[in-house]
Amino acid sequence: MKNKFKHQLRVILFLPFLILGLGWMFSYPVNSLLFAVAVSLLPLGALAVSRIGKSGTNMMLLLSFTLYAYLFGEVVVYFNSPYLNTSGFNKKSTKFDPVRGYRWLDEDIRYFKNRMGEMVFDNHFHPNNKGWIMKQDYSFKKRDSTAKRWMILGDSFVAGLMLETNLPDRMQELIIDSVGKGKIELYSFGVDGGGIMNWYNILFKEIIPNYEFDGVIIAPYADNLYRDFMVMLIDHYGYMGRIDSVDFSDKPIDVSAFKAIKPFNNVYTDEKIDYFKTQPFQPFDWPFKRKVNTFFKNLKHQNKTDNPKSVTTIEQLKRKMGDKRFTQLDSMISWCKSNQKGLILASIPSIWELKGLQEGTESTHQTEMDILAEAYELNYFDGYQVFDELSEKALLNHWLHYDGHWNQKGSDKYAEDFSKYLIDHYAK
């Protein structure tokens, strides 16, 4: 091999080691593993250069071009989605609550989400006098003893922070338009990110001790019956996550129980949110590496949790939920029945399972709700049937772009059918 060619080849060979090594050194903390890997890339590149024209040349060429391929992957992934993806709130919005997990503050709150160069939503909402997301204020006593008051327990689909008019508000409007004011009242206790553990606490420690009511609506989304207790502090250096090591006895849950949850900061000024709306480019943060890491984490998780057996009996559903969660659900149902309170199970459909139904695949969530309703002889509103006649294109028009939640159109469609169900069955 000629010396001139060797020199050019050495430069080409060393370049990816240099780029990746310096790039990671400037991107990660000195005490991190990736910084150590970055430092080691430079002498490794020097070793590769020194082997040109000697034994091991082919191996070093393979290693170098593998790094080139990785760097090319980083560039492709970045420019496939170069815009800054952000979501959050414009101020401190919640505080810890030992019953609910968190309580919304009495503020005009702005909530936004920016994805793939598009503003997915940018909405203002205002919690009511009891810190719940509904336009009407709540009263413990019913103003009219003949009114039917329903308490709905749900997650982000019920809370509807991203919508101008959420599901409970739209249902209340439709009910009033149909049967008049004061006939049927709907009080929402939707916990964004919440599930069965939050609902159990709210029902037995907030609703039952304080409110006059006639019935409970349990509105589970696909995984709500498997979620741990949701807590969320929206503040600078706040936190957000779920934890199962909480005391559900009469002893109040203390904020110290959630020290293990990682810090989370998603509070921005209004000026900063408006800047995000201009769709700025995101800083380069090695997106291809993150995608590879996520792939292997999901693969590992799937191998651990994959259960090919579908749920066909209530006992199988109990095992899937776990004893603690199933006992909580059973207690909620049993209390309502023994105290002559109405109880409705209303499934909230998943966009992915709706797509699966269009393709002929059975919906796991819909099947599990059918089993639960049959086993406990519950009044059941099947939310999947609300959308089952829509085409694929029409279905997508009822959901937010780059988000798993329905949009205003989708929420309103569900509200229209469910309010009619309530009126037909209970407006007597």
C-alpha positions in Angstrom: 0.0 0.0 0.0 1.4 3.4 -1.0 2.3 5.8 1.8 0.1 8.6 0.3 -2.9 6.3 0.2 -2.2 5.1 3.7 -2.2 8.6 5.0 -5.6 9.4 3.4 -7.0 6.1 4.7 -5.8 6.8 8.2 -7.6 10.2 8.2 -10.8 8.6 6.9 -10.5 5.8 9.5 -9.8 8.0 12.5 -12.5 10.6 11.7 -15.6 8.8 13.1 -13.7 7.9 16.4 -12.8 11.6 16.7 -16.3 12.9 15.9 -18.1 10.5 18.2 -15.5 10.7 21.0 -15.6 14.5 21.1 -19.3 14.6 20.6 -20.1 12.4 23.6 -17.4 14.1 25.8 -19.2 17.4 25.3 -22.6 15.9 25.7 -22.4 13.9 28.9 -21.2 14.5 32.5 -17.5 13.7 33.3 -18.6 11.0 35.8 -20.9 9.2 33.4 -20.2 5.9 31.7 -20.7 7.5 28.2 -18.0 10.0 28.9 -15.6 7.2 29.8 -16.6 5.4 26.5 -16.0 8.7 24.6 -12.5 9.1 26.1 -11.7 5.5 25.2 -12.8 6.0 21.6 -9.8 8.3 20.9 -7.0 5.8 21.7 -9.1 3.1 20.1 -9.1 5.2 16.9 -5.4 5.8 17.2 -4.9 2.0 17.5 -7.0 1.5 14.4 -4.9 4.0 12.5 -1.7 2.3 13.5 -2.9 -1.0 12.2 -3.3 0.2 8.6 -1.2 -2.0 6.3 -0.7 -4.5 9.1 -2.6 -7.5 10.4 -6.1 -6.4 11.6 -6.6 -3.8 8.9 -9.9 -5.3 7.7 -11.3 -5.5 11.3 -10.4 -1.8 11.9 -12.0 -0.8 8.7 -15.1 -2.6 9.7 -15.2 -0.9 13.1 -14.6 2.5 11.5 -17.4 2.1 9.0 -19.7 0.8 11.7 -19.2 4.1 13.5 -19.8 6.0 10.2 -23.1 4.1 9.9 -24.0 5.0 13.5 -23.3 8.7 12.9 -25.3 8.6 9.7 -28.2 7.1 11.7 -28.0 9.9 14.1 -28.2 12.5 11.3 -31.1 10.7 9.6 -33.1 10.3 12.9 -32.5 14.0 13.9 -33.6 15.5 10.6 -36.6 13.1 10.4 -37.9 15.1 13.5 -35.7 18.2 14.0 -38.3 20.2 15.9 -38.3 20.7 19.6 -40.9 18.4 21.3 -42.3 20.0 24.5 -45.3 19.8 26.7 -46.2 21.4 30.1 -47.9 24.1 32.0 -47.4 27.9 32.4 -47.2 27.9 36.2 -47.2 25.9 39.4 -50.5 24.0 39.0 -50.9 21.3 41.6 -50.1 20.4 45.2 -49.8 17.1 47.0 -53.1 15.6 48.2 -53.1 12.5 50.4 -56.5 11.3 49.0 -56.4 12.2 45.3 -52.6 12.0 44.8 -52.6 15.7 43.8 -55.0 18.6 43.8 -55.3 21.3 41.1 -54.7 24.9 42.4 -57.4 27.5 41.9 -55.7 29.2 38.9 -56.2 29.8 35.2 -53.9 27.1 33.9 -52.4 26.8 30.5 -51.5 23.4 29.2 -49.8 22.8 25.9 -48.1 20.1 23.8 -45.8 20.5 20.8 -44.8 17.6 18.6 -43.1 17.1 15.3 -43.3 20.8 14.3 -47.0 20.9 15.2 -48.9 22.5 18.2 -51.0 19.5 19.2 -53.0 21.5 21.7 -52.7 24.8 23.7 -55.6 25.1 26.1 -56.6 27.1 29.2 -58.6 25.4 32.0 -59.7 26.5 35.5 -60.3 24.1 38.3 -63.6 24.6 40.2 -64.2 25.3 43.9 -63.2 21.8 44.9 -60.2 21.6 42.7 -61.7 19.4 40.0 -61.8 20.1 36.2 -65.3 21.1 35.6 -66.9 24.4 34.8 -69.6 24.1 37.5 -68.8 24.3 41.2 -69.6 21.4 43.5 -71.8 21.3 46.5 -71.9 18.5 49.1 -75.7 18.7 49.5 -78.0 18.4 46.5 -80.0 21.5 45.9 -82.9 19.4 44.7 -83.5 16.0 46.4 -85.2 14.7 43.3 -82.1 15.3 41.1 -80.0 12.3 40.2 -76.3 13.0 40.9 -73.7 10.8 39.2 -70.0 10.8 40.2 -67.7 9.9 37.4 -64.3 8.4 38.1 -61.8 8.4 35.2 -58.4 9.5 33.9 -57.1 12.1 31.4 -60.0 11.3 29.0 -62.4 12.4 31.6 -60.3 15.3 33.0 -59.8 16.5 29.5 -57.1 19.1 30.3 -56.3 19.5 26.6 -59.9 20.3 25.5 -61.9 23.5 25.6 -64.9 21.5 26.8 -64.1 18.2 28.4 -66.3 15.1 28.5 -68.2 15.8 31.7 -68.9 19.4 30.9 -70.2 18.5 27.4 -72.4 15.7 28.9 -73.9 18.1 31.4 -74.7 20.6 28.6 -76.3 17.9 26.5 -78.3 16.5 29.5 -79.6 20.0 30.4 -80.6 20.7 26.7 -82.5 17.4 26.7 -84.3 17.1 30.0 -83.8 20.5 31.7 -81.6 21.8 34.5 -81.5 19.9 37.8 -82.7 16.5 36.6 -79.4 14.8 36.2 -76.1 16.2 37.7 -72.7 15.0 36.7 -69.7 15.5 39.0 -66.3 14.7 37.5 -63.5 13.2 39.6 -61.2 12.5 36.7 -57.5 12.2 37.7 -55.1 12.9 34.8 -52.7 9.9 34.8 -54.8 8.1 37.5 -56.5 4.8 37.8 -58.0 2.3 40.2 -55.9 3.2 43.2 -56.7 6.9 43.0 -60.4 6.2 42.4 -60.6 3.9 45.4 -59.1 6.5 47.6 -61.4 9.3 46.2 -64.6 7.3 46.5 -64.1 6.1 50.1 -62.2 9.2 51.5 -63.7 12.1 49.6 -67.0 11.3 47.9 -68.7 9.0 50.4 -67.9 11.0 53.5 -68.9 14.4 52.0 -71.4 14.2 49.1 -75.0 13.3 48.5 -75.1 11.3 45.4 -77.1 8.6 43.6 -74.6 6.7 41.5 -71.1 6.1 40.4 -69.7 5.9 36.9 -66.4 4.0 36.6 -64.8 4.9 33.3 -61.7 2.9 32.7 -59.3 3.5 29.8 -57.2 0.5 28.5 -54.8 0.2 31.4 -56.5 2.1 34.2 -57.3 -1.0 36.3 -53.6 -1.9 36.3 -52.2 1.5 37.4 -50.5 2.3 40.6 -51.3 5.5 42.7 -50.7 8.6 40.6 -49.0 11.7 42.1 -48.0 14.8 40.3 -46.4 18.1 41.5 -46.5 20.5 38.6 -43.8 23.0 39.7 -40.2 23.9 39.0 -38.4 20.7 40.1 -41.6 18.9 40.7 -42.4 15.2 40.2 -44.7 13.0 38.3 -45.2 9.2 38.5 -47.0 6.3 40.1 -46.2 4.3 43.2 -47.9 1.3 44.8 -46.3 1.5 48.3 -49.0 3.6 49.9 -51.2 3.1 52.9 -54.9 2.8 51.9 -56.1 2.5 55.5 -57.6 5.4 57.4 -54.1 6.7 58.0 -53.4 9.7 55.6 -50.9 9.1 52.9 -47.8 11.4 53.4 -45.8 13.0 50.7 -42.7 11.3 52.0 -44.0 8.1 50.5 -43.1 9.5 47.0 -39.4 10.4 47.5 -38.4 7.6 45.1 -40.1 9.4 42.1 -37.7 11.2 39.9 -37.9 15.0 39.6 -39.9 16.4 36.7 -39.9 19.9 35.4 -42.5 21.0 32.8 -43.3 24.5 33.9 -42.7 27.4 31.4 -43.5 31.0 31.1 -46.2 32.1 28.6 -43.5 33.8 26.6 -41.6 30.5 26.4 -44.7 28.6 25.3 -45.3 31.1 22.6 -41.7 30.6 21.5 -42.3 26.9 21.3 -45.2 27.6 19.0 -42.8 29.0 16.4 -41.5 25.4 16.1 -37.8 25.9 16.9 -35.3 23.2 16.2 -34.3 21.0 19.1 -30.8 20.7 20.4 -28.9 17.6 19.1 -29.1 15.0 21.8 -28.1 11.8 20.0 -31.7 10.7 19.1 -30.6 7.5 17.3 -28.9 6.2 20.5 -32.1 7.0 22.5 -34.2 5.1 20.0 -31.9 2.0 20.2 -31.9 2.1 24.0 -35.7 2.4 24.0 -36.0 -0.5 21.6 -34.0 -2.9 23.8 -35.7 -1.7 27.0 -39.1 -2.4 25.4 -37.9 -5.7 24.1 -36.7 -6.7 27.6 -39.9 -5.6 29.2 -42.0 -7.5 26.6 -40.0 -10.6 27.2 -40.7 -10.3 31.0 -44.4 -9.4 30.8 -45.7 -11.0 27.5 -48.6 -13.2 28.3 -50.1 -14.8 25.2 -53.2 -16.0 27.2 -56.1 -13.7 26.8 -58.4 -13.0 29.7 -61.6 -15.0 29.4 -62.8 -15.2 33.1 -63.1 -12.9 36.0 -60.5 -15.0 37.9 -58.0 -14.4 35.1 -58.8 -10.7 35.2 -58.2 -10.8 39.0 -54.7 -12.3 38.5 -53.9 -9.8 35.8 -54.9 -6.8 38.0 -53.3 -8.2 41.1 -54.9 -8.8 44.5 -54.6 -5.2 45.8 -56.2 -3.5 42.8 -58.9 -6.2 42.3 -59.8 -6.0 46.0 -60.2 -2.2 45.6 -62.4 -2.6 42.6 -64.5 -5.3 44.2 -64.9 -3.0 47.3 -66.1 -0.1 45.2 -68.7 -2.3 43.4 -69.8 -4.0 46.6 -70.3 -0.7 48.4 -72.4 0.7 45.7 -74.6 -2.4 45.5 -75.0 -2.7 49.3 -75.9 1.0 49.6 -78.4 1.1 46.8 -76.3 3.4 44.6 -76.4 3.1 40.9 -73.2 1.9 39.2 -72.3 2.1 35.5 -69.2 0.7 33.9 -68.3 2.9 30.9 -65.2 1.9 28.9 -63.0 4.6 27.3 -61.7 3.3 24.0 -58.1 3.2 23.0 -57.3 4.5 19.5 -54.9 1.6 18.9 -57.5 -1.0 19.9 -60.1 0.7 17.8 -57.7 0.4 14.8 -57.2 -3.2 15.7 -61.0 -3.8 15.6 -61.1 -2.3 12.2 -58.4 -4.8 11.1 -60.3 -7.7 12.7 -58.3 -8.0 15.8 -60.1 -8.6 19.1 -59.9 -5.7 21.6 -58.3 -6.9 24.9 -59.8 -3.9 26.8 -63.3 -4.4 25.4 -63.2 -8.1 26.2 -62.1 -7.4 29.8 -64.8 -4.8 30.3 -67.4 -7.3 28.9 -66.1 -9.9 31.4 -66.2 -7.5 34.3 -69.7 -6.2 33.5 -71.1 -9.8 33.2 -69.4 -11.1 36.3 -70.8 -8.3 38.5 -74.0 -7.8 36.5 -73.2 -4.1 35.9 -74.9 -1.6 33.7 -72.4 -1.3 30.9 -71.8 1.4 28.4 -69.4 0.1 25.7 -67.4 3.1 24.5 -65.9 1.1 21.6 -69.4 1.0 20.0 -69.4 4.8 19.8 -66.7 4.7 17.1 -67.2 1.2 15.5 -68.9 2.5 12.3 -66.2 5.1 11.5 -63.7 4.5 8.7 -60.0 4.6 9.5 -59.7 8.2 8.2 -62.8 9.3 10.1 -61.5 7.7 13.3 -58.2 9.5 13.1 -60.2 12.8 12.7 -61.6 12.2 16.2 -58.2 11.9 17.8 -55.4 14.4 18.4 -52.4 14.2 16.1 -49.3 12.9 17.8 -51.2 12.0 20.9 -53.2 9.1 22.2 -56.2 11.2 23.4 -59.3 12.0 21.5 -59.8 15.6 20.3 -62.8 17.8 20.9 -64.7 16.0 18.1 -64.0 12.6 19.6 -64.9 13.6 23.1 -68.1 15.2 22.0 -69.1 12.1 20.1 -68.7 10.0 23.1 -70.5 12.5 25.3 -73.4 12.6 22.9 -73.9 8.8 23.1 -73.2 8.4 26.8 -75.5 11.3 27.8 -78.3 9.7 25.8 -77.6 6.4 27.6 -77.9 8.2 31.0 -81.1 10.0 30.0 -82.7 6.9 28.6 -81.9 4.8 31.7 -82.1 7.2 34.6 -84.1 10.4 33.7 -87.3 9.2 35.5 
